[in-house]
């Protein structure tokens, strides 16, 4: 009877103190920002002009307090049944033996006491916050007790085996109905708990990083926090929590000229994995090689992966019965993270050069930069280029540019006209050919910025306006359009596409596009025939594609483009001529917000003035554009990303400014991309960003926080601090963008793509020299600083887009209902 009673009590207590806390954890997660403000600021959402560094330190500590409370509740839940289990162990029918109890709960009481002491010490200090408040001693003491975690982790396997054996022994307790279910829960909960101690150290380490970032060197906490961080990092390193793969870049020496037509680095898709290859087009064969790793002082060597005689090579469509390999796409978020790392490392290199530090430090940074750039080039391409051997084997490369794909096809086909018979190489001949590649190669390095000479141009950073006027030279009427590509981070990206001009030999597009340049040196243009008739489709690489009618490119010369006036040019391509006009604006002058100089109209007027005049919470122009896009643009491929026609956008702008009653009719007759462009232009021309100049630095700081609880507390507080017109308009737009992303499978606009488009538009501050808050001792170059700033703006918007729920203005006033004191 005692066992039954104990089993029932333990199970009910277990449910009470583990299941319900887990259930309410989601509510806690979304109310934490209000809880922290109420307990620690004492003044709701008002900032009271507190210093930014003080605010950030307090938010970080508020976040760790919230997560500590959750962690303590987990430990309490596990410890609660320990006492009755120990009591039952002394009876004739024990639920668990004393040894089993000791093994399963090993060091849990000690961990609870350590964190209870830390929490009890930190809580009053944060509650009575001041600029000189010290917390470093608490973190230092917590770090000094990591030996308990070491013992806990070392006991992990034994503890898990014991818990599993107890579950398997449930049958012998069948007459006690509560006990078997209890074992299921204890095993499940213990398994989940096992990862939490190390996760705790990891989170504490992240918090220490954040605290140090916002703690002045002169503050008494700084050396204590540094010491605690060192201990925590050493602990994580010792248990091999994370293993960072090392990647080596490839470099090769210059060689002699030989009869080699073309060579390039490409990404090959091999059994679903991306592999960096060096491909060579010889006069009679196509060879794919891998550069071997250098060992000792040995010279560079290639390893031939495969080759195809040109007479046996084709771009034929993959047989319908044959499965076409899926291309493993890398999320845009990961690619942006790589770009951020690249920009940060470049900043570090420039800082070290200015400080005249030792070459060893710079060499280490250059190695890191090379690794990151190589990784980005490996993961970026997603356009298939397939070559087929008539013997039945197909190979797939991934490239980023249709221009490059077309160029390879043209070169191979042109050379195939001169080849007449097939052949095979002996192993000796193949080895000799492969060895010669080191000397023959014309592309000696992966296209990384780290491989550029110091006197080479870094490329252009800013915005390039391009007007595609017209084209001539087509021999028969076709449905024609153009695309524009520019190089960015070493590879080419498709940036714009004109509308299709139907049934003509002389298309007149006259469309203007604004293209962001990130170290760009080349503008490419491709002209296509749109194939509506499925029987006319050219099928290559197993895909249906429009036919390329011509391609060409121009170099973006900084000297020639420094004049702000439009420059007309003609690009010749295979007998076709395309007329363009280009104008470049550097980042120093582009996208600069202008102060409001008028009270009438809506463009360039403060949002509060517009909403007050209209007696609305959301400006009429925003509501109208969103309504029209949701009516007929939700399935438009590239909505908000594809540029609209500049003249249409300007016409709509003028109509909204004069409150034209026919604006709805105008919108219904225009291309939906022009409507999207008008909405973006409205937010771009606001004299102050929607997120306000005052709060922008705080948003940039908040998104950089490592601890997720502190980040959420900070970001939600900041969001709810926006003026009401700004907040309500943002929430209205946010809901719309989420609905757009729900059609991602059709419109190809993910949350990340939308954040990339709207982030700088909504957050870019008014000040020309505004940058991401940075350590004043670490100056940042303008170009890389801008990249980091834009990426930070994208991350802020993406954060809110990814949140399941956002507090509304009403819930802002009712936030007291979520307080734990109620």
C-alpha positions in Angstrom: 0.0 0.0 0.0 2.9 2.3 0.8 4.4 1.8 -2.6 1.1 2.5 -4.3 0.6 5.7 -2.2 4.2 6.8 -2.9 3.9 6.0 -6.6 0.6 8.0 -6.9 1.9 11.0 -5.0 5.2 11.1 -6.9 3.4 10.9 -10.2 0.9 13.6 -9.4 3.6 15.8 -8.0 5.7 15.1 -11.1 2.9 16.2 -13.4 2.2 19.2 -11.3 5.7 20.5 -11.2 7.0 19.4 -14.7 4.2 19.2 -17.2 2.4 22.4 -16.2 5.6 24.5 -16.0 6.4 23.3 -19.5 2.9 24.1 -20.7 3.1 27.6 -19.3 6.6 28.1 -20.6 5.3 29.3 -24.0 3.2 32.0 -22.2 6.2 33.0 -20.2 8.3 33.3 -23.4 6.0 35.9 -24.9 5.3 37.8 -21.7 8.9 38.0 -20.6 9.5 41.4 -22.1 6.6 42.9 -20.1 7.7 41.1 -16.9 11.2 42.4 -17.2 10.2 46.0 -17.8 7.8 46.0 -14.9 10.2 44.4 -12.4 13.4 46.1 -13.4 12.7 49.5 -15.1 9.9 50.7 -12.8 8.7 52.9 -15.6 7.0 50.8 -18.2 8.4 51.2 -21.7 9.9 54.7 -21.1 13.6 55.0 -21.6 14.1 58.1 -19.4 17.2 58.9 -21.5 19.2 56.1 -20.0 22.6 55.6 -21.5 22.5 53.0 -24.2 25.3 50.9 -22.7 23.4 50.8 -19.4 20.2 49.7 -21.1 21.9 47.0 -23.0 23.7 45.6 -19.9 20.4 45.6 -18.1 18.5 43.8 -20.9 21.2 41.2 -21.1 21.0 40.5 -17.4 17.2 40.6 -17.4 17.3 37.9 -20.1 19.7 35.7 -18.1 17.5 36.1 -15.0 14.4 34.9 -17.0 16.2 31.9 -18.4 17.7 31.1 -14.9 14.3 31.0 -13.4 13.1 28.6 -16.1 16.2 26.5 -15.6 15.7 26.4 -11.8 12.1 25.3 -12.4 13.4 22.3 -14.5 15.8 21.3 -11.7 13.1 21.7 -9.1 10.8 19.5 -11.1 13.4 16.7 -11.3 14.4 17.0 -7.6 10.8 17.0 -6.3 10.2 13.2 -6.6 13.7 12.4 -5.3 12.7 12.6 -1.6 9.7 10.2 -1.8 11.7 7.9 -4.0 14.4 7.8 -1.3 11.7 7.0 1.2 10.3 4.2 -0.9 13.8 2.8 -1.3 13.8 1.8 2.4 10.6 -0.4 2.0 10.2 -3.9 0.9 9.0 -2.8 -2.5 11.2 0.0 -3.6 10.4 1.9 -6.8 14.1 2.6 -7.3 17.1 1.4 -5.3 19.2 3.9 -3.4 22.1 3.4 -5.9 19.7 4.0 -8.9 18.5 7.2 -7.3 22.0 8.4 -6.6 23.0 7.7 -10.2 20.0 9.3 -11.9 20.0 12.4 -9.7 23.8 12.7 -9.6 24.9 16.3 -8.9 21.4 17.7 -9.6 21.0 19.0 -6.0 24.4 20.7 -6.3 23.5 22.3 -9.6 20.3 23.6 -8.1 22.1 25.2 -5.2 24.7 26.8 -7.4 22.2 28.4 -9.7 19.8 29.3 -6.8 22.6 31.2 -5.2 23.5 32.9 -8.5 19.9 33.9 -9.1 19.3 35.2 -5.6 22.5 37.3 -5.9 21.7 38.7 -9.3 18.0 39.5 -8.9 18.3 42.3 -6.3 21.3 43.9 -8.1 19.3 44.2 -11.4 16.2 45.4 -9.5 18.3 48.2 -7.9 20.2 49.0 -11.1 22.7 51.7 -11.4 25.5 52.5 -13.8 28.2 51.3 -11.4 26.3 48.1 -10.3 28.7 45.1 -10.3 27.7 41.6 -11.3 31.1 40.3 -12.5 31.8 38.6 -9.2 28.7 36.5 -9.5 29.6 35.3 -13.0 33.2 34.6 -11.9 32.0 32.5 -9.0 29.5 30.6 -11.2 32.3 29.9 -13.7 34.6 28.6 -10.9 32.0 25.9 -10.0 32.0 24.3 -13.5 33.7 21.3 -12.0 30.2 20.2 -10.9 29.1 20.3 -14.5 32.1 18.2 -15.5 31.1 15.5 -13.0 27.5 15.7 -14.2 28.5 15.3 -17.9 30.9 12.4 -17.0 28.0 10.6 -15.4 25.7 11.0 -18.3 26.0 7.6 -20.0 25.6 5.7 -16.7 22.6 7.8 -15.7 21.0 7.2 -19.1 21.6 3.4 -18.9 20.1 3.4 -15.4 17.0 5.3 -16.5 16.5 3.0 -19.5 16.8 -0.1 -17.4 14.1 1.3 -15.0 11.8 1.8 -18.0 12.4 -1.7 -19.2 11.6 -3.0 -15.7 8.1 -1.5 -15.7 6.5 -4.9 -16.1 7.3 -5.9 -12.6 5.4 -2.9 -11.3 2.3 -3.7 -13.4 0.1 -3.9 -10.4 0.9 -0.3 -9.5 -0.9 1.6 -12.1 0.7 5.0 -11.6 4.4 3.8 -11.6 4.9 2.7 -15.2 3.6 6.0 -16.5 5.9 7.7 -14.0 8.9 5.9 -15.4 8.0 7.0 -18.9 7.9 10.6 -17.7 11.0 10.4 -15.6 13.0 8.9 -18.4 11.7 11.4 -21.0 12.3 14.4 -18.7 15.7 13.2 -17.6 16.8 12.7 -21.2 15.7 16.3 -22.0 17.3 17.6 -18.9 20.7 16.0 -19.6 21.4 18.5 -22.4 20.4 21.5 -20.3 23.5 21.9 -18.1 25.9 22.2 -21.0 23.4 24.4 -22.8 23.4 26.4 -19.6 27.2 27.0 -19.8 26.9 27.7 -23.5 24.2 30.4 -22.9 26.2 31.9 -20.0 29.2 32.1 -22.3 27.1 34.0 -24.9 25.8 36.3 -22.2 29.3 37.0 -21.1 30.2 38.0 -24.6 27.2 40.4 -24.7 28.0 41.8 -21.3 31.7 42.4 -22.2 30.6 44.1 -25.5 28.6 46.6 -23.5 30.9 47.0 -20.5 33.5 49.7 -20.7 37.1 48.6 -20.1 37.2 51.0 -17.2 34.2 49.4 -15.4 35.2 47.2 -12.4 33.2 44.3 -13.9 35.3 44.1 -17.0 38.3 42.0 -15.7 35.9 39.7 -13.7 33.7 39.1 -16.8 36.8 38.4 -18.9 38.0 35.8 -16.4 34.6 34.1 -16.2 34.5 34.0 -20.0 37.9 32.5 -20.2 36.9 29.7 -17.8 33.6 29.0 -19.6 35.3 28.9 -23.0 37.9 26.5 -21.7 35.2 24.3 -20.3 33.3 24.1 -23.5 36.4 23.5 -25.4 37.4 20.6 -23.1 34.2 18.7 -23.6 34.3 19.3 -27.4 30.8 20.7 -27.5 31.4 22.0 -31.0 33.8 21.0 -33.7 34.4 23.6 -36.4 35.4 22.0 -39.7 38.5 23.5 -41.3 38.5 24.4 -44.9 41.5 25.2 -47.0 41.6 27.5 -49.9 43.3 26.6 -53.1 46.2 28.5 -54.6 48.2 27.6 -57.6 51.3 29.0 -59.3 51.4 30.6 -62.7 52.3 28.3 -65.6 53.2 28.3 -69.2 50.9 28.8 -72.2 49.5 25.7 -73.9 46.6 24.9 -76.2 44.0 25.3 -73.6 40.8 27.0 -74.6 39.2 27.8 -71.2 39.4 26.8 -67.6 37.5 27.8 -64.5 36.6 26.9 -61.0 33.1 25.3 -60.7 31.0 23.5 -58.1 30.2 19.9 -59.0 27.2 18.2 -57.5 28.4 14.7 -56.4 25.8 12.5 -54.7 24.0 15.5 -53.3 27.2 17.1 -52.0 28.9 20.3 -53.4 32.5 19.8 -54.4 34.9 22.5 -55.7 36.4 21.5 -59.0 38.7 23.0 -61.6 37.4 22.3 -65.1 39.5 22.5 -68.3 38.3 22.8 -71.9 41.0 21.5 -74.2 40.8 21.4 -78.0 39.6 17.8 -77.9 38.3 17.0 -74.4 36.6 18.4 -71.3 38.4 17.5 -68.1 37.2 17.9 -64.5 40.0 17.9 -61.9 40.4 18.3 -58.1 43.4 20.2 -56.7 45.2 18.0 -54.3 46.2 19.2 -50.9 49.8 20.2 -50.6 51.9 18.1 -48.3 55.1 19.4 -47.0 57.0 21.3 -49.7 55.5 19.5 -52.7 54.2 21.5 -55.6 50.6 21.8 -56.6 49.0 18.7 -58.2 45.7 17.9 -59.8 43.7 14.7 -59.5 41.6 13.9 -62.5 38.0 13.1 -61.5 36.7 12.4 -65.1 37.0 13.5 -68.7 34.8 13.4 -71.8 36.1 13.6 -75.4 34.3 16.5 -77.1 32.9 14.2 -79.7 31.1 12.3 -76.9 29.8 15.3 -75.0 26.3 16.7 -75.3 23.8 18.9 -73.5 21.0 16.6 -74.4 17.9 16.5 -72.2 18.1 13.9 -69.4 15.9 11.0 -70.2 12.5 11.3 -68.7 12.8 7.9 -67.1 16.1 9.1 -65.4 15.8 10.9 -62.1 17.3 14.4 -62.4 19.3 15.1 -59.2 17.8 17.6 -56.8 19.9 20.7 -56.2 20.6 21.1 -52.5 19.8 24.8 -51.9 21.5 26.7 -49.1 19.1 29.0 -47.2 19.6 32.7 -47.8 20.1 33.2 -44.1 23.2 31.0 -44.1 24.6 32.8 -47.1 24.1 36.2 -45.4 25.8 34.9 -42.3 28.8 34.1 -44.4 28.8 37.6 -45.9 28.6 39.1 -42.5 31.7 37.1 -41.4 33.5 38.1 -44.5 32.8 41.8 -43.9 33.8 41.5 -40.2 37.1 39.8 -41.1 37.9 42.4 -43.7 37.3 45.1 -41.1 39.7 43.3 -38.7 42.4 43.1 -41.4 42.1 46.8 -42.1 42.3 47.6 -38.4 45.4 45.5 -38.0 47.1 47.2 -41.0 46.4 50.6 -39.6 47.8 49.6 -36.2 50.9 48.2 -37.9 50.5 44.9 -36.1 52.6 41.9 -36.8 52.2 40.1 -40.1 51.3 36.8 -38.3 48.0 38.3 -37.1 47.1 39.6 -40.5 48.1 36.2 -42.1 45.8 34.4 -39.7 42.9 36.8 -40.6 43.6 36.4 -44.3 43.4 32.6 -43.9 40.0 32.9 -42.1 38.9 35.3 -44.9 40.0 32.8 -47.6 38.1 30.0 -45.8 34.9 32.0 -45.6 35.0 33.3 -49.1 35.7 29.8 -50.4 32.8 28.5 -48.5 30.5 31.2 -49.8 31.5 30.4 -53.4 30.9 26.7 -52.8 27.4 27.2 -51.3 26.1 30.1 -53.5 25.4 28.6 -57.0 22.1 26.9 -57.7 21.8 27.0 -61.5 22.4 23.6 -63.1 24.9 23.1 -65.9 24.8 19.4 -67.0 27.1 17.7 -69.4 26.3 14.2 -70.8 28.7 11.5 -72.0 27.2 9.4 -74.9 28.3 6.4 -72.9 25.5 7.2 -70.5 27.1 9.1 -67.7 25.9 12.6 -66.8 27.6 15.2 -64.6 26.0 18.2 -62.9 27.7 21.5 -62.1 26.2 24.4 -60.2 26.9 27.9 -61.3 25.4 31.3 -60.4 25.2 33.0 -63.8 23.2 32.1 -67.0 25.8 34.2 -68.8 28.6 31.8 -67.7 26.5 28.8 -68.6 25.8 30.1 -72.0 29.5 31.0 -72.5 30.6 27.4 -71.7 28.1 25.9 -74.1 29.1 28.2 -76.9 32.8 27.5 -76.4 32.2 23.7 -76.3 29.9 23.7 -79.3 32.3 25.9 -81.4 35.2 23.5 -80.7 33.1 20.4 -81.3 32.8 21.5 -85.0 36.5 20.8 -85.3 36.5 17.4 -83.6 35.6 14.3 -85.7 36.5 11.1 -83.8 36.2 9.7 -80.3 39.2 8.4 -78.3 40.3 7.2 -74.9 43.4 8.1 -72.9 45.7 5.5 -71.3 46.3 5.9 -67.6 49.8 7.3 -68.4 48.5 9.8 -70.9 45.8 11.0 -68.5 48.3 11.4 -65.7 50.6 13.4 -67.9 47.7 15.6 -69.1 46.5 16.1 -65.5 50.0 17.0 -64.3 50.3 19.6 -67.1 47.2 21.4 -65.8 49.3 23.1 -63.1 51.3 24.9 -65.8 48.5 25.4 -68.3 45.8 26.9 -66.2 44.8 30.5 -66.9 42.6 30.9 -63.9 45.1 30.6 -61.1 43.0 31.4 -58.1 39.4 31.1 -56.9 37.7 34.5 -57.5 38.2 35.6 -53.9 38.8 39.2 -52.8 41.7 37.9 -50.7 43.4 36.8 -53.9 43.3 40.3 -55.4 46.4 42.4 -55.6 46.5 45.5 -53.3 46.4 47.9 -56.3 43.4 46.2 -57.8 40.1 48.1 -57.7 37.9 46.9 -54.8 34.8 47.5 -57.1 31.9 49.8 -56.7 29.7 50.1 -53.6 26.5 51.9 -54.0 23.6 51.9 -56.5 23.6 51.6 -60.2 20.6 53.0 -62.1 20.2 51.3 -65.5 17.7 52.2 -68.2 17.3 49.4 -70.8 16.1 51.5 -73.8 15.8 49.3 -76.9 17.4 46.6 -79.1 18.0 46.2 -82.8 19.4 43.5 -85.1 16.8 40.7 -84.6 16.1 38.9 -87.9 12.5 37.8 -87.1 9.7 38.9 -84.7 10.0 37.4 -81.3 8.9 37.8 -77.7 11.9 39.5 -76.2 13.1 40.4 -72.7 16.5 41.2 -71.0 18.0 40.3 -67.6 20.8 42.2 -65.8 23.6 40.5 -63.8 26.3 42.0 -61.6 29.2 40.4 -59.6 28.9 40.4 -55.8 31.2 38.7 -53.3 33.1 37.0 -56.2 30.1 35.6 -58.1 27.4 36.9 -60.4 23.8 37.5 -59.4 20.7 38.1 -61.5 19.4 41.5 -60.4 16.7 42.7 -62.8 14.4 41.6 -65.7 12.5 43.7 -68.2 9.0 42.9 -69.3 8.4 40.8 -72.3 8.1 42.8 -75.5 5.9 40.7 -77.8 6.1 40.0 -81.6 8.8 42.5 -82.6 12.2 42.8 -84.1 12.8 46.2 -82.4 11.7 46.1 -78.7 11.5 49.4 -76.9 11.5 48.6 -73.2 12.6 52.0 -71.7 12.6 50.5 -68.2 14.7 51.8 -65.4 16.1 49.6 -62.6 18.1 50.3 -59.5 20.7 47.7 -58.7 22.7 47.5 -55.5 26.4 47.1 -56.0 28.6 45.3 -53.4 32.2 45.5 -54.7 30.9 45.1 -58.3 33.1 45.5 -61.3 31.0 44.2 -64.2 27.5 44.6 -65.6 26.2 41.8 -67.8 23.1 41.8 -70.0 21.4 38.9 -71.6 18.6 39.0 -74.2 16.1 36.1 -74.3 13.4 34.9 -76.6 10.4 34.0 -74.4 9.0 30.7 -75.6 5.3 30.4 -75.0 4.9 27.6 -77.4 5.9 24.4 -75.6 6.9 22.8 -78.9 9.5 25.5 -79.5 11.1 25.2 -76.1 14.8 24.4 -76.2 15.4 21.6 -73.6 18.8 21.3 -72.1 20.1 20.1 -68.8 16.8 18.4 -68.3 15.0 21.7 -68.0 12.8 23.9 -70.2 14.4 27.2 -70.9 13.9 30.4 -72.9 16.5 30.8 -75.7 19.4 33.2 -75.2 19.5 35.5 -78.3 22.6 37.5 -77.2 24.8 38.4 -74.3 27.3 41.1 -73.5 28.9 43.0 -70.7 30.5 46.3 -69.7 33.1 47.1 -67.1 32.1 49.4 -64.3 34.9 51.9 -64.3 34.9 54.0 -61.1 36.6 56.9 -62.9 34.1 56.9 -65.8 31.1 56.6 -63.5 32.0 59.2 -60.9 30.1 61.7 -62.9 26.5 61.7 -61.6 25.0 62.3 -65.0 23.4 59.5 -67.1 25.8 57.9 -69.6 24.5 56.2 -72.7 26.2 53.1 -74.1 25.5 50.4 -76.7 26.3 46.7 -76.1 26.9 44.6 -79.1 26.1 40.9 -78.9 26.0 38.4 -81.8 24.7 41.0 -84.3 22.2 42.4 -81.8 22.7 45.9 -80.2 21.1 46.9 -76.9 21.0 50.5 -75.9 21.5 51.4 -72.2 21.9 54.4 -69.9 23.7 54.0 -66.6 24.2 56.3 -63.6 26.1 55.4 -60.4 25.5 56.8 -56.9 28.0 55.9 -54.2 26.7 54.7 -50.9 27.8 57.9 -49.2 25.1 59.8 -51.2 22.6 57.1 -52.1 19.5 56.4 -50.0 20.2 59.5 -47.9 16.9 60.5 -46.2 16.0 64.2 -46.7 14.4 66.3 -43.9 10.7 67.0 -44.4 10.3 70.3 -46.3 6.6 70.2 -47.1 3.3 69.7 -45.3 1.3 68.7 -48.3 1.3 65.4 -50.1 2.5 62.1 -48.6 6.0 61.4 -50.0 8.8 62.9 -47.9 6.3 63.9 -45.2 6.5 62.6 -41.6 4.1 59.7 -41.1 2.6 61.2 -38.0 1.6 64.3 -40.0 0.0 62.2 -42.8 -2.0 60.0 -40.4 -3.2 63.0 -38.5 -4.3 64.8 -41.6 -6.0 61.7 -43.0 -7.5 60.8 -39.5 -6.3 57.3 -40.0 -3.9 55.0 -38.2 -2.2 53.7 -41.4 -1.5 56.1 -44.3 -3.9 55.8 -47.2 -1.1 55.1 -49.7 0.1 52.0 -47.6 -3.5 50.6 -47.4 -4.2 51.1 -51.1 -0.9 49.6 -52.3 -1.3 46.6 -50.0 -4.9 46.1 -51.0 -4.0 46.1 -54.7 -1.0 43.8 -54.3 -3.1 41.3 -52.2 -5.8 41.5 -54.9 -3.6 40.5 -57.9 0.1 40.3 -56.9 0.4 37.6 -54.3 1.4 35.0 -56.9 3.6 37.3 -58.9 7.1 35.8 -59.1 9.5 38.1 -57.3 6.9 40.5 -56.0 8.7 43.4 -54.2 12.1 42.1 -55.5 11.5 42.7 -59.2 11.8 46.3 -60.1 8.8 48.1 -61.5 8.9 50.6 -64.4 10.3 53.9 -63.1 7.9 56.1 -65.1 4.9 54.2 -63.7 6.1 54.6 -60.2 6.7 58.3 -60.6 3.2 58.7 -62.0 1.6 56.9 -59.0 3.8 59.0 -56.7 2.5 62.2 -58.2 -1.1 61.0 -58.1 -0.9 60.1 -54.4 0.8 63.5 -53.6 -2.1 65.5 -55.1 -4.7 63.1 -53.7 -5.9 62.2 -57.2 -9.3 60.6 -56.9 -8.5 58.4 -59.9 -5.5 56.8 -58.3 -7.4 53.5 -57.8 -8.2 53.3 -61.5 -4.5 54.1 -62.3 -3.3 51.3 -60.0 -5.7 48.7 -61.5 -4.3 49.4 -65.0 -0.6 49.3 -64.0 1.8 46.4 -63.7 1.7 45.1 -60.1 5.5 45.5 -59.7 5.0 49.3 -60.1 2.5 49.2 -57.2 5.1 47.3 -55.1 7.8 49.8 -56.2 5.6 52.8 -55.1 5.0 51.3 -51.7 8.8 50.7 -51.2 9.5 54.3 -52.5 7.1 55.7 -49.9 9.0 54.1 -47.0 12.3 55.0 -48.6 11.5 58.7 -48.8 10.2 59.1 -45.3 12.3 61.8 -43.7 12.8 59.5 -40.7 12.7 55.7 -40.9 9.7 53.8 -39.6 11.8 52.5 -36.8 12.9 56.1 -36.0 16.4 57.5 -35.8 16.4 57.5 -32.0 15.7 53.8 -31.6 17.6 52.5 -34.6 20.9 52.1 -32.8 19.1 50.1 -30.1 17.5 47.8 -32.6 21.0 47.2 -34.1 22.4 46.4 -30.7 19.4 44.2 -29.7 19.6 42.0 -32.8 23.3 41.4 -32.0 22.5 39.9 -28.6 23.5 36.2 -28.3 21.1 35.2 -25.6 17.7 34.6 -27.2 15.7 35.5 -24.1 17.5 38.8 -23.7 17.1 39.5 -27.4 13.4 38.9 -27.3 12.9 41.1 -24.3 15.0 43.8 -25.9 13.4 43.7 -29.4 9.8 43.6 -28.2 10.4 46.5 -25.8 11.9 48.5 -28.5 9.1 47.7 -31.0 6.4 48.7 -28.5 8.4 52.0 -27.9 7.7 53.2 -31.4 5.3 56.1 -31.9 1.8 54.8 -32.4 1.5 55.7 -36.2 4.9 54.0 -36.8 3.9 50.9 -34.7 0.5 50.4 -36.2 1.7 50.9 -39.8 4.6 48.4 -39.2 2.2 45.8 -37.8 -0.1 46.3 -40.7 2.8 45.9 -43.2 4.2 42.9 -41.2 0.9 41.0 -41.5 0.9 41.7 -45.2 4.4 40.5 -45.7 3.7 37.3 -43.8 0.8 36.6 -46.1 3.0 37.2 -49.2 5.5 34.7 -47.8 2.7 32.1 -47.4 2.7 31.9 -51.2 6.4 31.4 -51.4 6.1 28.2 -53.4 4.5 30.3 -56.2 6.0 33.8 -55.8 9.4 32.7 -54.7 9.5 35.3 -51.9 10.5 33.9 -48.6 10.5 35.8 -45.3 14.2 36.2 -45.7 13.8 37.6 -49.3 11.2 40.1 -48.1 13.4 41.1 -45.1 16.2 41.7 -47.6 14.0 44.0 -49.7 12.3 45.9 -46.8 14.9 45.9 -44.0 17.0 48.8 -45.3 13.9 50.6 -46.5 12.3 50.6 -43.0 15.3 51.0 -40.8 17.9 53.0 -42.7 18.5 56.1 -40.5 18.5 59.7 -41.6 22.1 60.5 -40.7 24.5 60.1 -43.6 27.3 58.8 -41.4 25.1 56.5 -39.3 26.7 53.1 -38.9 26.2 50.0 -36.7 27.3 50.9 -33.2 30.8 49.7 -33.0 33.7 49.8 -30.6 35.3 53.2 -31.1 38.8 51.6 -30.9 37.9 49.5 -34.0 37.2 51.8 -36.9 35.4 50.2 -39.9 35.9 50.9 -43.5 33.0 52.5 -45.3 32.3 49.7 -47.7 32.4 46.8 -45.4 30.7 48.8 -42.7 27.8 49.5 -45.0 27.5 45.7 -45.8 27.3 45.0 -42.1 24.8 47.7 -41.5 22.5 46.6 -44.3 22.7 43.0 -43.1 21.8 44.1 -39.6 18.8 45.9 -40.9 17.7 42.8 -42.7 18.1 40.7 -39.6 16.0 43.1 -37.5 13.0 42.8 -39.9 13.5 39.1 -40.3 13.4 38.7 -36.5 9.9 40.2 -36.3 8.7 38.4 -39.5 9.7 35.0 -37.9 7.9 35.7 -34.6 4.6 33.8 -34.4 2.9 36.6 -32.6 3.6 40.3 -32.1 2.0 42.3 -29.3 -0.6 44.7 -30.5 -1.1 48.2 -29.1 -4.0 47.0 -27.0 -1.9 44.2 -25.5 0.7 46.8 -24.9 -1.7 48.6 -22.5 -2.8 45.3 -21.0 0.6 43.9 -20.5 0.2 44.1 -16.7 -2.1 41.0 -17.1 0.9 38.9 -18.0 2.9 39.9 -15.0 3.8 37.0 -12.7 2.4 39.0 -9.7 -1.1 38.8 -11.0 
